[in-house]
Amino acid sequence: MWRAPDRPLIHARDRVAATRSVAYFFIAGGSVVGACALLVPGFAGGSTAGVLTTEAVAGSMVAAGALCRLAPQRIPDVFWVIVPFVAVALMGMLNLVTHDVSVSAHLYFLWPLLYAATFVRRDLMYALLAAASATDAAVTFWLKYDVSAATDIAALVTAYTVSTVVVSKLRGRSEALVARLEEQALTDPLTCLPNRRAFDLELSRALAAGSERCLLIVDVDHFKTINDTWGHGTGDAVLTRVGTALRTATGPGDATARLGGDEFAVVVEGGEERARAVAARVRELVASSSDLPDGLPTLSIGLASTADLPAAGPEALLAAADRALYDAKLRGRNRVASTREKPEIPRFSITRSSDG
């Protein structure tokens, strides 16, 4: 069965939005802080050292933002997890240097929190929430000595928490919807097996693992006859029965799919011996549930192994399994044929007409 891959540090679909978010914050924030340090009296603590420190930090922010915007492909994924923690540390340092505990200074902490709620894992999001709250509280208590500091921090931490949780919940709903749409896009609605698109992903992933895999291509014998004779409802029931047999006969390391029509595929973890055992079990399960005349439905199965095609990609392995399936049909159907077997040579007869 198709399995969703483990979530990376940041989804590929989120990289563009995350890049722009980080870039614009650093460029805009660094520019504003640098300008204020030069133009606003007392902004950087009223000292030359404060101004120089603030300008150095502001310049670093602008440079980092430009790098994110111009060369995002050079930035490792771990950066997108570290950057909100760096932003929290920078904001705490700037607030401390500038002696700024105004509302605007506190609100800057919302950016990394909203960023984390949108892009990073929940455990890291809550860690960042704790870090931002602790940093803001420490700076506020250091600079503001009256009782109102505790009230301000309580209100701010509440606002930080509510904002972060709300955005996180919205992201969760969005991701659930995306996951549902992905599942529908990758699942065959009749058999509930993965479809061809999901199978292509799983086959590529299995071959990339490096260990031996076998590919089974399964075809329902005389499926057109079944449809034409007993109707499409019976044909659908046959396909569902085959899908159930495939799920029953395969293990957790295998991958099954309906490729289309009456053709199915199984990626078997292991060598040809195990693949033949899986194929035999599938044929046995389908035969034992047959209720149509003449023992239908039966299955023809083509088998190809990566051991015989060590450097082959997915397309070559599929082509080899298709050739084996064709050979199984030439041999009379209702059997398993492997690429290791000598293919059956079709015999053609020419019948002369009585006229000539």
Backbone hydrogen bonds in HBPLUS format (Angstrom, degrees):
<---DONOR---> <-ACCEPTOR-->    atom                        ^
c    i                          cat <-CA-CA->   ^        H-A-AA   ^      H-
h    n   atom  resd res      DA  || num        DHA   H-A  angle D-A-AA Bond
n    s   type  num  typ     dist DA aas  dist angle  dist       angle   num
A0014-ASP N   A0011-HIS O   2.93 MM   3  5.16 148.2  2.03 104.4 114.5     1
A0015-ARG N   A0012-ALA O   3.32 MM   3  5.41 156.6  2.38 102.8 109.4     2
A0018-ALA N   A0014-ASP O   2.84 MM   4  5.93 164.9  1.86 160.9 166.1     3
A0019-THR N   A0015-ARG O   2.78 MM   4  5.84 158.2  1.83 147.4 154.0     4
A0020-ARG N   A0016-VAL O   3.02 MM   4  6.25 167.4  2.03 152.2 154.9     5
A0021-SER N   A0017-ALA O   2.93 MM   4  6.06 156.8  1.98 145.5 152.6     6
A0022-VAL N   A0018-ALA O   2.96 MM   4  6.14 169.1  1.97 154.8 156.6     7
A0023-ALA N   A0019-THR O   2.85 MM   4  5.96 166.8  1.87 153.0 157.6     8
A0024-TYR N   A0020-ARG O   2.87 MM   4  5.84 170.4  1.88 149.5 152.7     9
A0025-PHE N   A0021-SER O   3.12 MM   4  6.13 156.3  2.17 140.7 147.7    10
A0026-PHE N   A0022-VAL O   2.99 MM   4  6.14 174.5  1.99 156.2 157.9    11
A0027-ILE N   A0023-ALA O   2.90 MM   4  6.01 166.7  1.92 153.8 158.2    12
A0028-ALA N   A0024-TYR O   2.87 MM   4  5.72 161.6  1.90 141.7 147.7    13
A0029-GLY N   A0025-PHE O   2.67 MM   4  5.46 154.7  1.74 145.0 154.0    14
A0030-GLY N   A0026-PHE O   2.84 MM   4  5.54 154.7  1.91 132.2 140.8    15
A0031-SER N   A0027-ILE O   3.03 MM   4  6.02 155.1  2.10 138.8 146.0    16
A0032-VAL N   A0028-ALA O   2.97 MM   4  6.16 164.0  2.00 152.9 156.9    17
A0033-VAL N   A0029-GLY O   2.96 MM   4  6.08 168.4  1.97 152.4 156.0    18
A0034-GLY N   A0030-GLY O   2.89 MM   4  5.93 161.7  1.92 145.3 151.2    19
A0035-ALA N   A0031-SER O   2.93 MM   4  6.04 160.2  1.97 146.4 152.0    20
A0036-CYS N   A0032-VAL O   2.91 MM   4  6.06 161.2  1.95 149.8 155.3    21
A0037-ALA N   A0033-VAL O   2.96 MM   4  6.12 153.0  2.03 147.3 154.4    22
A0038-LEU N   A0034-GLY O   3.28 MM   4  6.52 141.8  2.44 139.6 148.4    23
A0038-LEU N   A0035-ALA O   3.20 MM   3  5.29 128.3  2.48  96.2 109.1    24
A0039-LEU N   A0035-ALA O   2.89 MM   4  5.99 155.2  1.95 153.1 160.7    25
A0040-VAL N   A0036-CYS O   2.86 MM   4  5.07 157.4  1.91 133.3 139.5    26
A0043-PHE N   A0040-VAL O   3.16 MM   3  5.50 165.3  2.18 131.6 131.9    27
A0045-GLY N   A0042-GLY O   3.24 MM   3  5.17 145.1  2.37 115.2 111.1    28
A0051-VAL N   A0047-SER O   3.04 MM   4  6.37 156.3  2.09 148.1 154.1    29
A0052-LEU N   A0048-THR O   2.92 MM   4  6.17 168.5  1.93 156.1 158.9    30
A0053-THR N   A0049-ALA O   2.91 MM   4  6.02 160.3  1.95 145.9 151.8    31
A0054-THR N   A0050-GLY O   2.92 MM   4  6.03 161.5  1.96 145.5 151.1    32
A0055-GLU N   A0051-VAL O   2.86 MM   4  6.05 160.4  1.90 152.7 158.2    33
A0056-ALA N   A0052-LEU O   2.95 MM   4  6.11 153.4  2.02 145.3 152.3    34
A0057-VAL N   A0053-THR O   3.02 MM   4  6.28 162.3  2.05 151.6 155.8    35
A0058-ALA N   A0054-THR O   2.86 MM   4  6.02 163.0  1.89 149.9 155.4    36
A0059-GLY N   A0055-GLU O   2.83 MM   4  5.95 159.4  1.87 146.2 151.7    37
A0060-SER N   A0056-ALA O   3.02 MM   4  6.21 154.1  2.09 143.4 150.3    38
A0061-MET N   A0057-VAL O   2.96 MM   4  6.24 152.3  2.04 149.1 156.8    39
A0062-VAL N   A0058-ALA O   3.04 MM   4  6.36 160.6  2.08 151.6 155.9    40
A0063-ALA N   A0059-GLY O   2.97 MM   4  6.17 161.6  2.01 148.6 153.9    41
A0064-ALA N   A0060-SER O   2.90 MM   4  6.06 160.7  1.94 148.1 153.5    42
A0065-GLY N   A0061-MET O   2.89 MM   4  6.07 156.1  1.95 148.1 155.0    43
A0066-ALA N   A0062-VAL O   2.94 MM   4  6.16 155.2  2.00 148.2 154.5    44
A0067-LEU N   A0063-ALA O   3.02 MM   4  6.28 155.8  2.08 147.1 153.5    45
A0068-CYS N   A0064-ALA O   3.01 MM   4  6.26 159.0  2.05 147.9 153.3    46
A0069-ARG N   A0065-GLY O   3.03 MM   4  6.22 150.8  2.11 144.4 152.3    47
A0070-LEU N   A0066-ALA O   2.88 MM   4  5.97 157.4  1.93 151.8 157.5    48
A0071-ALA N   A0067-LEU O   2.89 MM   4  5.54 158.8  1.93 145.4 150.8    49
A0074-ARG N   A0071-ALA O   3.19 MM   3  5.74 158.4  2.24 114.9 120.9    50
A0075-ILE N   A0072-PRO O   3.22 MM   3  5.46 164.6  2.25 109.4 114.1    51
A0079-PHE N   A0076-PRO O   3.03 MM   3  5.70 151.3  2.12 116.4 124.2    52
A0080-TRP N   A0077-ASP O   3.04 MM   3  5.72 137.5  2.22 116.5 125.2    53
A0081-VAL N   A0078-VAL O   3.09 MM   3  5.36 149.5  2.19 105.3 114.4    54
A0082-ILE N   A0078-VAL O   3.10 MM   4  6.40 154.9  2.16 151.3 158.7    55
A0083-VAL N   A0079-PHE O   2.85 MM   4  5.79 159.4  1.89 158.6 162.2    56
A0085-PHE N   A0082-ILE O   3.01 MM   3  5.54 125.8  2.31 115.1 128.6    57
A0086-VAL N   A0082-ILE O   3.08 MM   4  6.38 154.2  2.15 152.3 160.3    58
A0087-ALA N   A0083-VAL O   2.91 MM   4  6.12 156.3  1.96 150.5 157.0    59
A0088-VAL N   A0084-PRO O   3.03 MM   4  6.26 153.3  2.10 141.1 147.2    60
A0089-ALA N   A0085-PHE O   3.09 MM   4  6.36 160.1  2.13 146.1 151.0    61
A0090-LEU N   A0086-VAL O   2.90 MM   4  6.17 158.5  1.94 153.0 159.2    62
A0091-MET N   A0087-ALA O   2.91 MM   4  6.12 161.8  1.94 152.2 156.8    63
A0092-GLY N   A0088-VAL O   2.97 MM   4  6.17 162.7  2.00 150.5 155.3    64
A0093-MET N   A0089-ALA O   2.99 MM   4  6.18 158.4  2.04 147.3 153.1    65
A0094-LEU N   A0090-LEU O   2.85 MM   4  6.06 164.1  1.87 153.4 157.9    66
A0095-ASN N   A0091-MET O   2.89 MM   4  6.02 164.2  1.91 151.7 156.1    67
A0096-LEU N   A0092-GLY O   3.04 MM   4  6.15 148.3  2.14 138.6 147.5    68
A0097-VAL N   A0093-MET O   2.84 MM   4  6.09 161.5  1.87 153.5 158.4    69
A0098-THR N   A0094-LEU O   2.87 MM   4  5.93 163.4  1.89 151.6 156.2    70
A0099-HIS N   A0095-ASN O   2.95 MM   4  5.63 109.9  2.46 129.2 142.8    71
A0100-ASP N   A0095-ASN O   3.01 MM   5  4.98 149.4  2.11 137.1 144.8    72
A0099-HIS N   A0096-LEU O   3.37 MM   3  5.06 151.6  2.46  92.6 100.7    73
A0106-HIS N   A0102-SER O   3.20 MM   4  6.60 154.8  2.27 149.9 156.3    74
A0107-LEU N   A0103-VAL O   2.98 MM   4  6.23 155.8  2.04 153.8 160.9    75
A0109-PHE N   A0106-HIS O   3.08 MM   3  5.91 155.0  2.14 121.7 127.2    76
A0110-LEU N   A0107-LEU O   2.96 MM   3  5.49 156.4  2.01 113.6 121.0    77
A0111-TRP N   A0108-TYR O   3.22 MM   3  5.92 148.3  2.33 114.5 120.7    78
A0114-LEU N   A0110-LEU O   2.80 MM   4  5.93 165.1  1.83 158.8 161.6    79
A0115-TYR N   A0111-TRP O   2.88 MM   4  6.03 157.9  1.93 155.7 162.9    80
A0116-ALA N   A0112-PRO O   2.89 MM   4  6.02 161.1  1.93 143.2 147.8    81
A0117-ALA N   A0113-LEU O   2.95 MM   4  6.16 156.8  2.00 146.2 153.0    82
A0118-THR N   A0114-LEU O   3.09 MM   4  6.17 130.8  2.34 135.8 147.3    83
A0118-THR N   A0115-TYR O   3.12 MM   3  5.20 135.4  2.33  96.9 109.4    84
A0119-PHE N   A0115-TYR O   2.94 MM   4  6.11 152.1  2.02 154.5 162.0    85
A0120-VAL N   A0116-ALA O   3.10 MM   4  5.06 148.7  2.20 124.5 134.1    86
A0125-MET N   A0121-ARG O   2.87 MM   4  6.10 146.4  1.99 145.7 156.8    87
A0126-TYR N   A0122-ARG O   2.91 MM   4  6.15 160.8  1.94 154.5 156.5    88
A0127-ALA N   A0123-ASP O   3.05 MM   4  6.25 148.3  2.16 138.2 147.4    89
A0128-LEU N   A0124-LEU O   2.87 MM   4  6.09 153.2  1.95 145.6 152.3    90
A0129-LEU N   A0125-MET O   2.94 MM   4  6.24 151.1  2.02 144.5 153.0    91
A0130-ALA N   A0126-TYR O   2.99 MM   4  6.23 156.1  2.05 144.4 149.8    92
A0131-ALA N   A0127-ALA O   2.93 MM   4  6.20 156.0  1.99 143.9 151.2    93
A0132-ALA N   A0128-LEU O   2.79 MM   4  5.98 165.4  1.81 157.0 160.1    94
A0133-SER N   A0129-LEU O   3.00 MM   4  6.09 164.2  2.03 145.5 150.3    95
A0134-ALA N   A0130-ALA O   2.93 MM   4  6.04 162.4  1.97 148.3 153.4    96
A0135-THR N   A0131-ALA O   2.89 MM   4  5.99 160.2  1.93 147.8 153.7    97
A0136-ASP N   A0132-ALA O   2.93 MM   4  6.04 170.9  1.94 152.4 155.2    98
A0137-ALA N   A0133-SER O   2.95 MM   4  6.01 157.6  2.00 143.6 150.6    99
A0138-ALA N   A0134-ALA O   2.90 MM   4  6.03 160.1  1.94 146.6 152.2   100
A0139-VAL N   A0135-THR O   3.03 MM   4  6.25 168.2  2.04 155.1 157.6   101
A0140-THR N   A0136-ASP O   2.93 MM   4  6.01 160.8  1.97 146.7 152.8   102
A0141-PHE N   A0137-ALA O   2.90 MM   4  6.04 170.0  1.91 154.5 157.0   103
A0142-TRP N   A0138-ALA O   2.98 MM   4  6.05 142.2  2.12 138.5 149.4   104
A0143-LEU N   A0139-VAL O   3.00 MM   4  6.17 149.7  2.09 148.0 154.8   105
A0144-LYS N   A0140-THR O   2.70 MM   4  5.55 148.3  1.80 151.5 160.7   106
A0149-ALA N   A0146-ASP O   3.25 MM   3  6.03 166.1  2.27 117.7 121.7   107
A0150-ALA N   A0147-VAL O   3.21 MM   3  6.02 138.5  2.39 120.9 127.0   108
A0152-ASP N   A0148-SER O   2.86 MM   4  6.11 161.5  1.90 154.1 159.2   109
A0153-ILE N   A0149-ALA O   2.95 MM   4  6.16 164.7  1.97 151.4 155.1   110
A0154-ALA N   A0150-ALA O   2.99 MM   4  6.16 159.5  2.04 147.2 152.9   111
A0155-ALA N   A0151-THR O   3.05 MM   4  6.26 162.8  2.08 150.5 154.7   112
A0156-LEU N   A0152-ASP O   2.88 MM   4  6.09 160.5  1.91 152.0 158.1   113
A0157-VAL N   A0153-ILE O   2.82 MM   4  5.92 169.5  1.83 155.6 158.2   114
A0158-THR N   A0154-ALA O   3.09 MM   4  6.17 154.4  2.16 140.0 147.3   115
A0159-ALA N   A0155-ALA O   2.99 MM   4  6.26 155.5  2.05 144.2 151.1   116
A0160-TYR N   A0156-LEU O   2.77 MM   4  6.07 160.6  1.81 155.0 160.7   117
A0161-THR N   A0157-VAL O   2.89 MM   4  6.02 164.8  1.91 148.7 152.8   118
A0162-VAL N   A0158-THR O   2.93 MM   4  6.10 171.0  1.94 153.5 156.2   119
A0163-SER N   A0159-ALA O   3.01 MM   4  6.02 168.6  2.02 149.5 153.2   120
A0164-THR N   A0160-TYR O   2.96 MM   4  6.07 163.6  1.99 149.1 154.1   121
A0165-VAL N   A0161-THR O   2.93 MM   4  6.04 169.7  1.94 155.6 158.4   122
A0166-VAL N   A0162-VAL O   2.93 MM   4  6.01 165.6  1.95 152.9 157.2   123
A0167-VAL N   A0163-SER O   3.10 MM   4  6.22 171.3  2.11 150.2 152.7   124
A0168-SER N   A0164-THR O   2.94 MM   4  6.05 155.0  2.01 145.8 153.7   125
A0169-LYS N   A0165-VAL O   2.87 MM   4  6.09 154.7  1.94 150.5 156.6   126
A0170-LEU N   A0166-VAL O   3.01 MM   4  6.32 157.2  2.07 149.3 155.6   127
A0171-ARG N   A0167-VAL O   2.89 MM   4  6.16 152.9  1.97 146.2 154.0   128
A0172-GLY N   A0168-SER O   2.87 MM   4  6.15 150.7  1.96 144.2 152.6   129
A0173-ARG N   A0169-LYS O   3.00 MM   4  6.33 155.8  2.06 149.5 154.7   130
A0174-SER N   A0170-LEU O   3.00 MM   4  6.24 156.9  2.06 145.5 152.2   131
A0175-GLU N   A0171-ARG O   2.81 MM   4  6.06 162.2  1.84 156.1 160.5   132
A0176-ALA N   A0172-GLY O   2.92 MM   4  6.08 153.2  1.99 145.3 152.7   133
A0177-LEU N   A0173-ARG O   3.04 MM   4  6.25 154.3  2.10 144.5 151.0   134
A0178-VAL N   A0174-SER O   2.94 MM   4  6.24 159.4  1.99 149.8 155.7   135
A0179-ALA N   A0175-GLU O   2.82 MM   4  5.99 159.6  1.86 148.5 154.2   136
A0180-ARG N   A0176-ALA O   2.95 MM   4  6.13 152.7  2.02 142.4 149.8   137
A0181-LEU N   A0177-LEU O   2.94 MM   4  6.20 159.6  1.98 150.6 155.9   138
A0182-GLU N   A0178-VAL O   2.83 MM   4  6.07 155.1  1.89 149.8 157.2   139
A0183-GLU N   A0179-ALA O   2.87 MM   4  6.07 154.2  1.93 144.4 151.7   140
A0184-GLN N   A0180-ARG O   2.96 MM   4  6.24 158.8  2.01 148.7 154.1   141
A0185-ALA N   A0181-LEU O   2.90 MM   4  6.09 150.0  1.99 143.2 152.0   142
A0186-LEU N   A0182-GLU O   3.00 MM   4  6.12 128.2  2.28 140.6 153.2   143
A0186-LEU N   A0183-GLU O   3.22 MM   3  5.17 138.1  2.41  94.6 106.0   144
A0195-ASN N   A0186-LEU O   2.96 MM   9  5.46 155.6  2.02 121.6 125.3   145
A0188-ASP N   A0193-LEU O   2.69 MM   5  5.45 174.6  1.69 175.5 175.6   146
A0192-CYS N   A0188-ASP O   2.85 MM   4  5.13 136.0  2.04 146.0 156.6   147
A0258-ARG N   A0194-PRO O   2.95 MM  64  6.39 154.8  2.02 167.8 173.6   148
A0199-PHE N   A0195-ASN O   2.88 MM   4  6.10 156.3  1.93 153.1 161.1   149
A0200-ASP N   A0196-ARG O   2.93 MM   4  6.14 158.0  1.98 153.9 157.7   150
A0201-LEU N   A0197-ARG O   3.34 MM   4  6.64 156.4  2.40 143.2 148.6   151
A0202-GLU N   A0198-ALA O   2.96 MM   4  6.25 161.0  2.00 152.0 157.4   152
A0203-LEU N   A0199-PHE O   2.79 MM   4  5.94 161.5  1.82 158.4 163.0   153
A0204-SER N   A0200-ASP O   3.12 MM   4  6.21 165.2  2.14 144.9 148.8   154
A0205-ARG N   A0201-LEU O   3.01 MM   4  6.21 156.4  2.07 145.3 152.3   155
A0206-ALA N   A0202-GLU O   2.84 MM   4  6.01 155.0  1.90 148.0 155.0   156
A0207-LEU N   A0203-LEU O   2.97 MM   4  6.17 163.6  2.00 153.9 157.4   157
A0208-ALA N   A0204-SER O   3.05 MM   4  6.16 145.7  2.17 140.5 149.8   158
A0209-ALA N   A0206-ALA O   3.17 MM   3  5.34 144.9  2.30  99.8 109.8   159
A0210-GLY N   A0207-LEU O   3.34 MM   3  5.85 152.0  2.42 109.6 115.6   160
A0270-GLY N   A0212-GLU O   3.18 MM  58  5.42 151.1  2.27 136.4 139.1   161
A0306-THR N   A0213-ARG O   2.93 MM  93  5.66 165.4  1.95 175.2 177.1   162
A0214-CYS N   A0268-VAL O   2.99 MM  54  5.02 160.2  2.03 143.0 149.2   163
A0268-VAL N   A0214-CYS O   2.71 MM  54  5.02 162.9  1.74 154.0 157.9   164
A0215-LEU N   A0304-ALA O   2.74 MM  89  5.28 165.8  1.76 162.0 167.1   165
A0304-ALA N   A0215-LEU O   3.02 MM  89  5.28 152.9  2.09 145.7 154.2   166
A0216-LEU N   A0266-VAL O   2.84 MM  50  5.01 164.5  1.86 150.5 155.8   167
A0266-VAL N   A0216-LEU O   2.87 MM  50  5.01 147.7  1.98 141.7 148.6   168
A0217-ILE N   A0302-GLY O   2.89 MM  85  5.10 159.0  1.93 146.2 153.3   169
A0302-GLY N   A0217-ILE O   2.91 MM  85  5.10 159.2  1.95 144.9 150.4   170
A0218-VAL N   A0264-PHE O   2.81 MM  46  4.88 162.2  1.84 132.2 137.9   171
A0264-PHE N   A0218-VAL O   2.75 MM  46  4.88 163.9  1.78 147.2 152.8   172
A0219-ASP N   A0300-SER O   2.85 MM  81  5.27 160.4  1.88 161.1 166.8   173
A0300-SER N   A0219-ASP O   2.94 MM  81  5.27 166.4  1.96 157.0 161.3   174
A0220-VAL N   A0262-ASP O   3.27 MM  42  5.66 151.0  2.36 145.7 154.2   175
A0221-ASP N   A0298-THR O   2.90 MM  77  5.49 165.3  1.92 145.1 148.6   176
A0226-ILE N   A0222-HIS O   3.10 MM   4  6.49 152.2  2.18 148.3 156.1   177
A0227-ASN N   A0223-PHE O   2.99 MM   4  6.31 162.9  2.02 154.3 157.7   178
A0228-ASP N   A0224-LYS O   2.84 MM   4  6.02 166.2  1.86 151.6 156.0   179
A0229-THR N   A0225-THR O   2.83 MM   4  5.78 150.9  1.91 145.9 153.3   180
A0230-TRP N   A0226-ILE O   2.93 MM   4  5.72 163.3  1.96 145.8 151.2   181
A0231-GLY N   A0227-ASN O   2.89 MM   4  4.63 131.8  2.12 122.4 129.6   182
A0235-GLY N   A0231-GLY O   3.15 MM   4  6.52 155.2  2.22 141.8 149.3   183
A0236-ASP N   A0232-HIS O   2.82 MM   4  6.03 156.1  1.87 147.6 152.8   184
A0237-ALA N   A0233-GLY O   3.04 MM   4  6.29 150.2  2.13 139.9 148.2   185
A0238-VAL N   A0234-THR O   2.93 MM   4  6.24 149.3  2.02 148.9 157.1   186
A0239-LEU N   A0235-GLY O   3.07 MM   4  6.39 159.9  2.11 149.9 154.4   187
A0240-THR N   A0236-ASP O   2.95 MM   4  6.20 158.1  2.00 149.0 155.1   188
A0241-ARG N   A0237-ALA O   2.93 MM   4  6.10 150.1  2.02 142.0 150.4   189
A0242-VAL N   A0238-VAL O   2.94 MM   4  6.26 153.9  2.00 151.4 158.1   190
A0243-GLY N   A0239-LEU O   2.96 MM   4  6.22 158.7  2.01 148.1 154.0   191
A0244-THR N   A0240-THR O   2.97 MM   4  6.25 154.3  2.04 146.7 153.1   192
A0245-ALA N   A0241-ARG O   2.99 MM   4  6.24 156.5  2.05 146.0 152.4   193
A0246-LEU N   A0242-VAL O   2.93 MM   4  6.21 154.1  2.00 151.5 158.2   194
A0247-ARG N   A0243-GLY O   3.09 MM   4  6.37 159.0  2.13 147.8 152.9   195
A0248-THR N   A0244-THR O   2.99 MM   4  6.21 153.9  2.06 147.9 155.3   196
A0249-ALA N   A0245-ALA O   2.95 MM   4  6.06 155.6  2.01 149.9 155.7   197
A0250-THR N   A0246-LEU O   3.21 MM   4  6.12 138.4  2.39 145.5 152.7   198
A0254-ASP N   A0251-GLY O   3.12 MM   3  5.42 163.9  2.15 112.6 117.5   199
A0255-ALA N   A0267-VAL O   2.98 MM  12  5.01 151.6  2.06 137.4 145.6   200
A0267-VAL N   A0255-ALA O   2.72 MM  12  5.01 162.5  1.75 151.8 157.7   201
A0257-ALA N   A0265-ALA O   2.95 MM   8  5.31 135.3  2.15 156.8 155.9   202
A0265-ALA N   A0257-ALA O   2.89 MM   8  5.31 156.2  1.95 150.5 151.2   203
A0259-LEU N   A0263-GLU O   2.90 MM   4  5.60 134.2  2.11 132.3 145.7   204
A0263-GLU N   A0260-GLY O   3.02 MM   3  5.61 163.2  2.05 137.5 142.7   205
A0275-ALA N   A0271-GLY O   3.10 MM   4  6.37 159.2  2.15 148.1 154.6   206
A0276-ARG N   A0272-GLU O   2.82 MM   4  6.01 156.8  1.88 154.0 158.6   207
A0277-ALA N   A0273-GLU O   3.11 MM   4  6.38 146.8  2.22 138.9 148.1   208
A0277-ALA N   A0274-ARG O   3.07 MM   3  4.95 116.5  2.49  91.0 107.0   209
A0278-VAL N   A0274-ARG O   2.91 MM   4  6.26 154.8  1.98 152.7 159.1   210
A0279-ALA N   A0275-ALA O   2.90 MM   4  6.16 162.3  1.94 149.3 154.4   211
A0280-ALA N   A0276-ARG O   2.84 MM   4  6.00 158.1  1.89 145.3 151.3   212
A0281-ARG N   A0277-ALA O   2.98 MM   4  6.14 155.2  2.04 143.4 150.2   213
A0282-VAL N   A0278-VAL O   2.96 MM   4  6.23 156.6  2.02 151.8 157.9   214
A0283-ARG N   A0279-ALA O   3.02 MM   4  6.26 167.8  2.04 152.6 155.4   215
A0284-GLU N   A0280-ALA O   2.92 MM   4  6.08 153.0  1.99 145.2 153.2   216
A0285-LEU N   A0281-ARG O   2.94 MM   4  6.14 159.6  1.98 149.0 153.9   217
A0286-VAL N   A0282-VAL O   3.01 MM   4  6.25 163.9  2.04 155.2 159.1   218
A0287-ALA N   A0283-ARG O   2.93 MM   4  6.03 160.4  1.97 145.2 151.2   219
A0288-SER N   A0284-GLU O   2.93 MM   4  6.06 153.9  2.00 147.5 154.3   220
A0289-SER N   A0286-VAL O   3.24 MM   3  5.33 139.7  2.41  97.1 108.2   221
A0290-SER N   A0287-ALA O   3.26 MM   3  5.16 165.3  2.28 103.4 106.8   222
A0296-LEU N   A0293-PRO O   3.33 MM   3  6.19 173.8  2.33 124.2 125.3   223
A0301-ILE N   A0335-ARG O   2.95 MM  34  6.33 158.9  2.00 159.1 161.7   224
A0337-ALA N   A0301-ILE O   2.91 MM  36  6.33 161.2  1.95 166.6 171.8   225
A0303-LEU N   A0337-ALA O   2.85 MM  34  6.10 144.9  1.97 156.7 163.9   226
A0339-THR N   A0303-LEU O   3.09 MM  36  6.43 138.5  2.27 162.0 172.1   227
A0308-ASP N   A0305-SER O   3.17 MM   3  5.60 145.9  2.30 106.5 114.5   228
A0312-ALA N   A0309-LEU O   3.06 MM   3  5.23 167.1  2.07 116.5 119.6   229
A0317-LEU N   A0313-GLY O   3.10 MM   4  6.34 159.6  2.15 156.1 162.1   230
A0318-LEU N   A0314-PRO O   2.93 MM   4  6.12 159.3  1.97 151.0 156.8   231
A0319-ALA N   A0315-GLU O   2.92 MM   4  6.14 156.8  1.98 146.6 153.3   232
A0320-ALA N   A0316-ALA O   2.96 MM   4  6.17 154.7  2.03 144.6 151.1   233
A0321-ALA N   A0317-LEU O   2.99 MM   4  6.23 160.8  2.03 149.3 154.1   234
A0322-ASP N   A0318-LEU O   2.89 MM   4  6.09 151.1  1.97 147.5 155.9   235
A0323-ARG N   A0319-ALA O   3.00 MM   4  6.25 151.2  2.08 144.7 151.8   236
A0324-ALA N   A0320-ALA O   3.05 MM   4  6.36 154.3  2.11 145.9 152.8   237
A0325-LEU N   A0321-ALA O   2.91 MM   4  6.17 149.4  2.01 143.5 152.1   238
A0326-TYR N   A0322-ASP O   2.93 MM   4  6.21 156.5  1.99 148.4 154.3   239
A0327-ASP N   A0323-ARG O   3.00 MM   4  6.29 150.8  2.09 143.3 151.3   240
A0328-ALA N   A0324-ALA O   2.95 MM   4  6.28 148.5  2.05 143.9 152.4   241
A0329-LYS N   A0325-LEU O   3.06 MM   4  6.43 149.7  2.16 148.0 155.6   242
A0330-LEU N   A0326-TYR O   2.98 MM   4  6.31 151.7  2.06 145.1 153.2   243
A0331-ARG N   A0327-ASP O   3.00 MM   4  6.23 142.6  2.15 145.7 155.3   244
A0333-ARG N   A0328-ALA O   3.03 MM   5  5.53 148.2  2.13 144.1 145.1   245
A0332-GLY N   A0329-LYS O   3.09 MM   3  5.30 160.7  2.13 107.2 112.1   246
A0341-GLU N   A0338-SER O   3.14 MM   3  5.50 155.2  2.21 107.6 114.7   247
A0356-GLY N   A0353-SER O   3.05 MM   3  5.56 151.8  2.13 110.0 118.1   248
